[in-house]
């Protein structure tokens, strides 16, 4: 597989074209951002950890019937993925009140929700990724009703699979963000990443935060938290 020109560089990843028109190479960076890019820094080896954790969890999801963009891991930082057109939505799955949900609804952080909550945000950094509902999504033609229903069903299934899996390593899945894309034949697949950057992981017993909140909130210890997630999931 030949790596060609840079197609896109985001806050956490670079995407390169390849000699296969249906495949890209994703290169994970150590750069860390928060507050819609207002806070910037570096977490040592974050790219390596996020790449390996994402691929490990995507393989688990594939085995359980959730299609993803993963083709194969190429190196510590690089992964070959299917070319997709991203659906311009962030799908947020919430099991426990934390972050913006706790602030919006005035809930103590850590409040267990009686039902899993799905939220949608329009993917646009310039607008601050505003929250949207099904009516907005249909009106703006971000996807069809059938596609959105499928995305929602995948999101809930992913939540069930990951919640059960993470319990075995004493990690509570508080909430997480997903992105989906469409392949050339129109198939909806999970894209982007599943990592401490995009998930809130808490230790089940101590409730210690093992994710990017440590960076967002100037708590310190973010490098150790990321390494702990890698150690618990891959035994390293």
Residue frames as qw, qx, qy, qz and C-alpha x, y, z in Angstrom:
[[0.000, 0.888, 0.459, 0.000, 0.00, 0.00, 0.00],
 [0.454, 0.245, 0.006, 0.857, 1.56, 3.30, -1.10],
 [0.177, -0.747, -0.411, 0.491, 1.00, 6.35, 1.11],
 [0.375, 0.520, 0.331, 0.693, 0.38, 9.45, -0.99],
 [0.083, 0.413, -0.087, 0.903, -0.51, 13.09, -0.41],
 [0.003, -0.243, -0.672, 0.700, -2.08, 14.50, 2.74],
 [0.102, -0.537, -0.686, -0.480, -5.82, 14.77, 2.27],
 [0.413, -0.773, -0.191, -0.441, -6.82, 16.28, 5.61],
 [0.418, 0.100, -0.638, 0.639, -5.31, 17.25, 8.94],
 [0.484, -0.716, -0.348, -0.363, -7.54, 17.55, 11.97],
 [0.362, -0.792, 0.320, -0.373, -6.96, 18.18, 15.65],
 [0.708, -0.431, 0.547, -0.120, -5.95, 14.60, 16.43],
 [0.775, 0.101, 0.587, 0.211, -5.27, 12.86, 13.11],
 [0.170, 0.536, -0.478, -0.675, -3.89, 13.19, 9.60],
 [0.794, 0.322, 0.496, -0.138, -5.55, 11.41, 6.68],
 [0.071, -0.515, 0.623, 0.584, -3.54, 10.44, 3.60],
 [0.809, 0.408, -0.131, -0.402, -4.58, 9.19, 0.19],
 [0.606, -0.301, 0.712, 0.187, -3.19, 5.86, -1.01],
 [0.108, 0.263, -0.727, -0.625, -2.75, 4.12, -4.35],
 [0.031, -0.394, -0.915, -0.080, -6.13, 2.48, -3.67],
 [0.156, -0.352, -0.195, -0.902, -8.95, 4.92, -4.43],
 [0.652, -0.510, -0.409, -0.384, -11.13, 3.17, -1.83],
 [0.773, -0.428, -0.327, 0.335, -8.69, 3.34, 1.09],
 [0.029, 0.888, -0.209, 0.407, -7.02, 6.00, 3.23],
 [0.645, -0.031, -0.550, 0.530, -4.26, 5.93, 5.84],
 [0.385, -0.871, -0.110, -0.285, -5.06, 7.55, 9.19],
 [0.563, 0.233, -0.464, 0.643, -2.07, 8.81, 11.20],
 [0.504, -0.781, -0.368, -0.014, -2.79, 9.52, 14.88],
 [0.276, 0.639, -0.274, 0.663, -1.08, 12.55, 16.45],
 [0.468, -0.271, -0.623, 0.565, -0.06, 13.35, 20.04],
 [0.067, -0.264, 0.005, -0.962, -1.69, 16.80, 19.81],
 [0.148, -0.515, -0.802, 0.263, -4.43, 17.41, 22.35],
 [0.094, -0.280, -0.130, -0.946, -7.14, 20.06, 22.09],
 [0.117, -0.517, -0.794, 0.297, -10.15, 21.02, 24.16],
 [0.076, 0.690, 0.316, -0.646, -12.81, 23.72, 24.36],
 [0.618, 0.737, 0.272, -0.014, -13.32, 23.66, 20.57],
 [0.729, 0.430, -0.006, 0.532, -9.62, 24.08, 19.97],
 [0.117, -0.932, 0.103, -0.326, -9.06, 26.98, 22.37],
 [0.574, -0.653, 0.494, -0.027, -6.86, 24.84, 24.63],
 [0.809, 0.480, -0.340, -0.002, -3.93, 23.06, 23.00],
 [0.446, -0.662, 0.599, -0.070, -1.21, 20.77, 24.24],
 [0.580, 0.365, -0.716, -0.131, 0.47, 17.42, 23.79],
 [0.820, -0.362, 0.357, -0.263, -0.04, 14.08, 25.49],
 [0.005, -0.560, 0.806, 0.193, 3.01, 11.86, 25.04],
 [0.025, -0.058, 0.981, 0.182, 2.25, 8.75, 22.93],
 [0.512, 0.330, 0.429, -0.667, -1.46, 9.62, 22.74],
 [0.584, 0.454, -0.388, -0.550, -1.47, 8.86, 19.04],
 [0.277, 0.238, -0.931, -0.023, -0.05, 5.39, 19.58],
 [0.185, 0.132, 0.835, -0.500, -2.52, 4.61, 22.35],
 [0.539, 0.407, 0.211, -0.706, -5.57, 5.95, 20.51],
 [0.509, 0.401, -0.620, -0.443, -4.65, 4.05, 17.36],
 [0.237, 0.123, -0.960, 0.087, -4.25, 0.75, 19.16],
 [0.259, 0.224, 0.712, -0.614, -7.26, 1.16, 21.46],
 [0.553, 0.405, -0.054, -0.726, -9.50, 2.19, 18.55],
 [0.515, 0.314, -0.719, -0.346, -8.49, -0.78, 16.43],
 [0.058, 0.025, -0.947, 0.314, -8.86, -3.19, 19.34],
 [0.364, 0.325, 0.568, -0.663, -12.40, -1.98, 20.05],
 [0.558, 0.424, -0.261, -0.664, -13.40, -1.83, 16.38],
 [0.338, 0.196, -0.908, -0.152, -12.35, -5.46, 15.94],
 [0.117, 0.175, 0.851, -0.481, -14.57, -6.31, 18.91],
 [0.468, 0.431, 0.220, -0.739, -17.48, -4.44, 17.34],
 [0.468, 0.369, -0.618, -0.512, -16.95, -6.10, 13.95],
 [0.155, 0.045, -0.983, 0.083, -17.12, -9.53, 15.64],
 [0.145, 0.389, 0.750, -0.515, -20.45, -8.48, 17.13],
 [0.322, 0.604, 0.698, 0.211, -22.06, -7.31, 13.88],
 [0.039, 0.921, 0.112, -0.372, -21.21, -3.60, 13.78],
 [0.735, 0.470, 0.163, 0.461, -19.53, -2.63, 10.47],
 [0.325, -0.818, 0.077, 0.468, -16.56, -0.24, 10.74],
 [0.484, 0.845, -0.209, -0.090, -14.12, 1.49, 8.40],
 [0.455, -0.635, 0.615, 0.112, -11.18, -0.54, 9.74],
 [0.819, 0.441, -0.352, -0.103, -9.11, -2.50, 7.23],
 [0.886, -0.144, -0.275, 0.345, -5.87, -3.15, 9.13],
 [0.391, -0.885, 0.147, 0.205, -3.36, -1.59, 11.51],
 [0.704, 0.638, -0.188, 0.248, -0.17, -0.63, 9.65],
 [0.472, 0.295, -0.487, 0.673, 2.04, 0.59, 12.51],
 [0.265, -0.344, -0.633, 0.641, 1.85, 2.03, 16.01],
 [0.093, 0.438, 0.183, -0.875, 0.35, 5.24, 14.67],
 [0.344, 0.281, -0.449, -0.776, -1.07, 4.37, 11.25],
 [0.502, 0.226, 0.809, -0.208, -4.14, 2.42, 10.20],
 [0.079, -0.017, -0.679, -0.730, -5.57, 1.62, 6.79],
 [0.346, 0.390, 0.631, -0.575, -9.29, 2.42, 6.60],
 [0.350, 0.532, 0.702, 0.319, -12.05, 2.34, 4.03],
 [0.034, 0.085, 0.154, 0.984, -12.74, 5.57, 2.20],
 [0.033, -0.633, -0.764, 0.122, -16.03, 6.97, 3.48],
 [0.044, -0.538, -0.153, -0.827, -18.10, 10.10, 3.16],
 [0.155, -0.145, -0.714, 0.667, -18.64, 11.23, 6.73],
 [0.223, -0.740, -0.578, -0.261, -22.22, 11.87, 7.81],
 [0.187, 0.491, -0.235, 0.817, -21.87, 15.39, 9.31],
 [0.653, -0.623, -0.105, -0.418, -23.14, 14.36, 12.74],
 [0.127, 0.333, -0.813, 0.460, -21.53, 13.64, 16.06],
 [0.730, -0.380, -0.457, -0.337, -23.57, 10.96, 17.81],
 [0.029, -0.445, 0.651, -0.614, -23.20, 11.22, 21.59],
 [0.716, -0.306, -0.608, -0.154, -24.24, 8.30, 23.78],
 [0.113, -0.511, 0.484, -0.701, -24.73, 9.04, 27.47],
 [0.638, -0.276, -0.719, 0.018, -25.17, 6.58, 30.33],
 [0.495, -0.556, -0.408, 0.528, -24.19, 8.86, 33.21],
 [0.090, 0.979, 0.147, 0.104, -24.51, 12.64, 33.56],
 [0.630, -0.392, 0.138, 0.656, -21.17, 14.32, 32.96],
 [0.339, 0.043, 0.370, 0.864, -19.70, 17.26, 31.09],
 [0.163, -0.106, -0.226, -0.955, -22.13, 19.43, 29.15],
 [0.487, -0.424, -0.678, -0.351, -25.19, 17.31, 29.99],
 [0.478, -0.452, -0.579, 0.482, -24.64, 17.74, 33.72],
 [0.143, -0.186, -0.078, 0.969, -24.24, 21.51, 33.22],
 [0.247, -0.207, -0.484, -0.814, -27.28, 21.89, 30.94],
 [0.592, -0.444, -0.582, -0.336, -29.65, 19.98, 33.19],
 [0.307, -0.658, 0.364, -0.583, -28.16, 20.94, 36.55],
 [0.957, -0.199, -0.190, -0.089, -27.39, 17.33, 37.45],
 [0.493, -0.707, 0.502, 0.081, -24.58, 16.32, 39.79],
 [0.486, 0.544, -0.657, -0.191, -21.83, 14.76, 37.71],
 [0.036, 0.197, -0.963, 0.183, -22.01, 11.01, 38.12],
 [0.621, 0.154, 0.407, -0.652, -25.81, 10.80, 38.20],
 [0.234, 0.027, 0.928, 0.288, -26.76, 7.49, 36.58],
 [0.439, 0.133, -0.232, -0.858, -29.41, 8.07, 33.90],
 [0.664, 0.089, 0.633, -0.389, -32.50, 5.86, 34.02],
 [0.790, 0.508, 0.341, 0.032, -32.30, 5.49, 30.22],
 [0.563, -0.121, 0.358, 0.735, -29.44, 5.83, 27.76],
 [0.238, 0.850, 0.148, -0.446, -29.55, 9.21, 26.03],
 [0.622, 0.254, 0.427, 0.605, -28.67, 9.78, 22.37],
 [0.056, 0.856, 0.072, -0.509, -27.74, 13.28, 21.25],
 [0.684, 0.449, 0.334, 0.469, -26.78, 14.62, 17.82],
 [0.156, -0.788, 0.072, 0.591, -24.51, 17.55, 17.03],
 [0.652, 0.755, 0.050, 0.051, -23.85, 19.09, 13.63],
 [0.779, -0.219, 0.152, 0.568, -20.16, 18.59, 12.83],
 [0.356, 0.783, 0.091, 0.501, -18.92, 22.12, 12.26],
 [0.593, -0.248, -0.331, 0.691, -16.06, 23.48, 14.37],
 [0.117, 0.264, 0.078, 0.954, -16.71, 27.06, 13.28],
 [0.496, -0.495, -0.275, -0.658, -20.24, 26.84, 14.71],
 [0.282, -0.410, 0.676, -0.544, -19.14, 25.00, 17.85],
 [0.239, -0.057, -0.962, -0.119, -20.79, 21.70, 16.81],
 [0.448, -0.138, 0.229, -0.853, -24.33, 22.80, 17.73],
 [0.317, 0.132, 0.912, -0.224, -26.83, 20.25, 19.00],
 [0.448, 0.094, -0.419, -0.784, -29.51, 19.27, 16.50],
 [0.612, 0.061, 0.686, -0.389, -32.53, 16.98, 16.57],
 [0.503, 0.223, 0.795, 0.255, -34.12, 14.69, 14.01],
 [0.354, 0.850, 0.370, -0.126, -36.12, 17.54, 12.45],
 [0.024, -0.858, 0.351, 0.375, -32.96, 19.60, 11.84],
 [0.423, -0.290, 0.790, 0.335, -31.19, 16.54, 10.40],
 [0.488, 0.480, 0.715, 0.142, -34.01, 15.83, 7.97],
 [0.227, 0.931, 0.188, -0.216, -34.44, 19.50, 7.02],
 [0.061, -0.822, 0.466, 0.321, -30.73, 19.90, 6.28],
 [0.897, 0.384, -0.181, -0.123, -30.51, 16.56, 4.43],
 [0.207, -0.683, 0.697, -0.076, -27.57, 15.38, 6.52],
 [0.027, -0.093, 0.988, 0.116, -28.86, 11.83, 5.99],
 [0.510, -0.263, -0.551, -0.606, -32.12, 10.03, 5.34],
 [0.683, -0.428, 0.232, -0.545, -34.56, 8.91, 8.03],
 [0.988, 0.009, -0.153, -0.026, -33.63, 5.29, 7.33],
 [0.607, 0.421, -0.425, 0.523, -29.92, 6.10, 7.66],
 [0.190, -0.552, 0.403, -0.705, -30.48, 7.97, 10.92],
 [0.873, -0.294, 0.076, -0.380, -32.51, 5.07, 12.34],
 [0.924, 0.164, -0.271, 0.216, -29.68, 2.70, 11.43],
 [0.307, 0.539, -0.429, 0.657, -27.09, 5.02, 12.98],
 [0.508, -0.512, 0.293, -0.628, -29.13, 5.20, 16.18],
 [0.973, -0.148, -0.038, -0.172, -29.48, 1.42, 16.35],
 [0.761, 0.330, -0.362, 0.425, -25.74, 0.97, 15.80],
 [0.012, 0.604, -0.397, 0.691, -24.96, 3.55, 18.50],
 [0.724, -0.426, 0.233, -0.491, -27.10, 1.75, 21.07],
 [0.988, 0.048, -0.141, 0.046, -25.66, -1.62, 20.09],
 [0.520, 0.503, -0.412, 0.554, -22.12, -0.26, 20.40],
 [0.325, -0.592, 0.358, -0.645, -23.02, 1.04, 23.85],
 [0.919, -0.263, 0.093, -0.280, -24.24, -2.39, 24.96],
 [0.906, 0.244, -0.233, 0.255, -21.19, -4.21, 23.58],
 [0.360, 0.546, -0.402, 0.641, -18.63, -1.79, 25.02],
 [0.499, -0.583, 0.265, -0.584, -20.35, -1.40, 28.39],
 [0.972, -0.199, 0.030, -0.121, -20.37, -5.16, 28.93],
 [0.813, 0.341, -0.248, 0.401, -16.79, -5.56, 27.71],
 [0.170, 0.632, -0.351, 0.669, -15.37, -2.74, 29.80],
 [0.715, -0.575, 0.096, -0.387, -17.00, -3.99, 33.00],
 [0.974, -0.064, -0.131, 0.174, -14.58, -6.92, 32.92],
 [0.614, 0.229, -0.218, 0.723, -11.62, -4.53, 33.24],
 [0.326, -0.634, -0.465, 0.526, -13.31, -2.30, 35.84],
 [0.096, -0.059, 0.200, 0.973, -14.04, 0.59, 33.51],
 [0.275, 0.649, 0.612, -0.357, -17.39, 2.41, 33.48],
 [0.267, 0.292, 0.496, 0.773, -18.42, 3.83, 30.11],
 [0.024, 0.504, 0.417, -0.756, -19.89, 7.19, 31.11],
 [0.529, 0.757, 0.199, -0.327, -20.48, 8.65, 27.65],
 [0.511, -0.205, 0.572, 0.608, -18.83, 8.70, 24.24],
 [0.401, 0.672, -0.100, -0.614, -18.91, 10.28, 20.79],
 [0.651, 0.125, 0.693, 0.284, -19.28, 8.37, 17.53],
 [0.324, 0.578, -0.267, -0.700, -19.06, 9.32, 13.88],
 [0.723, 0.247, 0.644, 0.031, -20.40, 7.34, 10.94],
 [0.114, 0.522, -0.465, -0.706, -19.67, 7.38, 7.23],
 [0.839, 0.399, 0.248, -0.274, -20.92, 5.94, 3.97],
 [0.525, -0.235, 0.662, 0.480, -18.76, 3.74, 1.76],
 [0.096, 0.229, -0.546, -0.800, -18.84, 3.98, -2.02],
 [0.233, -0.262, -0.863, -0.365, -21.79, 1.58, -2.17],
 [0.408, -0.526, -0.146, -0.732, -23.75, 3.57, 0.42],
 [0.726, -0.331, -0.584, 0.150, -23.14, 1.25, 3.39],
 [0.319, -0.844, 0.161, -0.399, -23.21, 3.00, 6.78],
 [0.806, -0.018, -0.451, 0.383, -20.14, 2.14, 8.88],
 [0.512, -0.826, -0.053, 0.230, -18.62, 3.34, 12.12],
 [0.602, 0.587, -0.118, 0.528, -15.73, 5.70, 11.35],
 [0.134, -0.838, 0.284, -0.446, -13.33, 8.00, 13.24],
 [0.362, 0.294, -0.783, 0.411, -12.09, 6.58, 16.58],
 [0.725, -0.604, -0.238, -0.231, -13.08, 5.11, 19.95],
 [0.609, 0.218, -0.431, 0.629, -10.47, 6.18, 22.48],
 [0.378, -0.532, -0.465, 0.598, -9.84, 8.17, 25.67],
 [0.070, -0.048, 0.179, 0.980, -10.15, 11.25, 23.41],
 [0.389, -0.185, -0.463, -0.775, -13.77, 10.47, 22.52],
 [0.661, -0.418, -0.610, -0.128, -15.00, 8.48, 25.54],
 [0.329, -0.646, 0.424, -0.542, -15.36, 9.20, 29.22],
 [0.770, -0.027, -0.629, 0.104, -13.82, 6.22, 30.99],
 [0.388, -0.673, 0.376, -0.505, -14.05, 6.07, 34.80],
 [0.211, 0.182, -0.928, 0.247, -12.60, 3.46, 37.10],
 [0.549, -0.427, -0.611, -0.377, -15.59, 1.44, 38.27],
 [0.617, -0.456, -0.536, 0.352, -14.51, 1.43, 41.94],
 [0.388, -0.377, -0.190, 0.819, -12.75, 4.76, 42.50],
 [0.312, 0.871, 0.376, -0.057, -14.49, 6.77, 39.73],
 [0.346, -0.564, 0.328, 0.675, -11.07, 8.08, 38.74],
 [0.583, 0.751, 0.029, -0.309, -11.20, 9.71, 35.30],
 [0.634, -0.228, 0.602, 0.429, -9.12, 7.84, 32.71],
 [0.493, 0.632, 0.506, 0.318, -9.73, 10.05, 29.66],
 [0.369, 0.438, 0.114, 0.812, -9.24, 13.49, 28.10],
 [0.362, -0.866, -0.262, -0.225, -11.16, 15.20, 30.90],
 [0.707, -0.500, -0.049, 0.498, -7.86, 15.17, 32.80],
 [0.427, 0.113, 0.250, 0.862, -6.47, 17.46, 30.08],
 [0.074, -0.692, -0.444, -0.564, -9.65, 19.52, 29.65],
 [0.506, -0.814, -0.223, -0.177, -9.89, 20.26, 33.36],
 [0.201, 0.726, -0.498, 0.429, -6.19, 20.72, 34.11],
 [0.863, -0.462, 0.073, -0.191, -6.24, 17.73, 36.43],
 [0.008, -0.663, 0.748, 0.022, -2.87, 16.39, 35.31],
 [0.513, -0.169, 0.835, -0.110, -1.98, 12.74, 34.95],
 [0.739, 0.472, -0.003, -0.482, -3.44, 12.44, 31.46],
 [0.421, 0.519, -0.730, -0.144, -0.48, 10.45, 30.12],
 [0.129, -0.160, 0.929, -0.308, -0.81, 7.88, 32.92],
 [0.617, 0.277, 0.448, -0.584, -4.59, 7.70, 32.38],
 [0.684, 0.522, -0.317, -0.399, -4.20, 6.93, 28.66],
 [0.267, 0.415, -0.868, 0.056, -1.55, 4.31, 29.43],
 [0.374, -0.038, 0.788, -0.488, -3.86, 2.75, 32.01],
 [0.749, 0.380, 0.135, -0.526, -6.61, 2.32, 29.42],
 [0.582, 0.527, -0.593, -0.181, -4.15, 0.64, 27.04],
 [0.012, 0.330, -0.899, 0.288, -2.92, -1.63, 29.84],
 [0.537, 0.090, 0.643, -0.538, -6.40, -2.71, 30.87],
 [0.763, 0.465, 0.039, -0.447, -7.64, -3.36, 27.33],
 [0.744, 0.531, -0.405, -0.029, -4.54, -4.90, 25.75],
 [0.907, -0.387, -0.023, 0.163, -2.67, -6.08, 28.83],
 [0.665, 0.378, -0.102, 0.636, 0.29, -3.79, 28.16]]
